[in-house]
């Protein structure tokens, strides 16, 4: 199966999440929106995971989880450091149920959907795209679509692929978050290369989102989230 077809399972959960998130709050309500995201994206992830290759990698799971936890805390520090200068002093507080629903979505659903899309597909697609560009192919992007990310080993990356995946990841965030998203995208790419698995990235992403939520909750820095 080539990338033009593989894009569907790899990107569908993230596209579902982004699509539901874009529904106006007046149409559905914030809390209901989060519940729909949990339900729909979870179903999409179960289906997508069966279509995608084994991307968790062969690294020792316990070490990957441990590395992900440490990297996740570091990721929170990076996000706060790069976003705080562009936010206000606090922001409007969330209601209790909306907060916990958002915490559940961001720490249990988003890490799987976003890492499956950004690191496992976009980054590996960019590796193939860069190889075609290096070979002076007149239609390098089209050639990459005809190839398969399954032919790119887990953990493989090039500077071009890291830049492309980081830019795509960044564009999925609000403009005020771009500096933080760039730093975080580079961190995730580094984990992908270092650990040669996706599990580390998923754990790190989950830990970052969970700890960021708790920092926001305790410090009242709602604009950070």
Secondary structure, DSSP 8 states (H G I E B T S, - for coil): --HHHHHHHHHHHHHHHHHHHTS-HHHH-HHHHHHHHHHHHHHHHHHHHHHS---S-SS-HHHHHHHHHHHHHHHHHHHHHHHGGGS-S------HHHHHHHHHIIIIIHHHHHHHHIIIIIIHHHHHHHHHHHTT-TTHHHHHHHS-GGGS-TT---HHHHHHHHHHHHHTS-GGGHHHHHHHHHHHHHHHHHH-SSHHHHHHHHHHHHHHHHHHHHHT-GGG-
